[in-house]
Amino acid sequence: MSQRKASKSAARSTVTSPASSKVIRFIGVSLAGGKSDKACVAVLEYYPENKKIFLSRLFEKIKSDETISGDLKIHELVLQNADTLKYVAFDTPWKLPNCMTCQLKCPGYENCHQPHIEWMWRHQEDRLKKKRPKKLFTPYTQRAVEMYFATELEEVFHIHHAMGANTAPLLARAAFIQRRLPVECIEAFPKLTLWRMGKALNMMKSQISDHRAAFGGDESRAQFIQALNENNIAFIYHQDAKNMVENNHAFEAFMCGLTAFLKYRNLTQDRPKGFPADEDWIEFPQEGLKIKDFVA
């Protein structure tokens, strides 16, 4: 068998899960640069008859080798679950801001009447009434959803602009992977999923405020995983739990998959009234969720 075929075969290992007449799968993908080894994929299984969620497989440090790209490996992991897969959730956008794909003659965003631009101007004017923003928005780098997250939730959640220096390479990679996938893809924001689920689990603000921190982030991840276990919300193998505590990318892949499950259960937030329909939306848990909502 060639090295290329062997690599593909290795990615198709069998998942061992409890027997059930029906299983619905969700995949979370935490991306990193295409030439790094930080990308992770989490495969979650939901058994409706038992009302149980399992983290069935966790793939860490997915990287390219001499003949197989990390992108193909991620693609193969999705395809092997395609028959029972409901959503793939990425932690990064995969579409350019609308201004970058608009085919109209551009009058400049000061004179543009496209729905997303008008929403951004209304948002800017509302903010001026309350607290003067330091900078004007740039619709060719950012999206309406990023402005919404920064000002309209119970806490400030800053998201890198879709075409900002930190995110643009990830967007390109996600777009390359997503366009070949035969399943519906969604965008998730692990930090907000952790925040709202942590509140539902009665965790303290200090435990869920910064799971990425160099000091204390691993403890935050460990406490959240423990809370899921204690409340019988998700089954996670001990080794996978250990890996997620040690590796934030693995944890965020799991949080993306968990967000996909919540969307399936209609437990994610709807777009706010008046939000432009043609703009991207990021899925995150509804406010005020209760523990019973996860397992009902």
Protein Blocks (a to p, Z undefined) as FASTA:
>chain_A
ZZklmmmmmmmcccdddddfbdcdddddddddfkbckbccddddddfklopacdfbcceh
iacdfklcfklmmmmmmmmmmmmcfbdcdfbdfbdcfklmccbdcebjklccbfklmmmm
mmmmmmmmmoccfbdcdfklbcfklmmmmmmmmbdcddddfklmklmmmmmmmmmmmmmp
cbdcddddfklmmmmmmmmnopafklmmommbfghjlmmmmmmmmmmmmnomaccdfklm
mmmmmmmklmmmmmmmmmmmmmmnopaccddehiafkbccdddddehiafklmmZZ
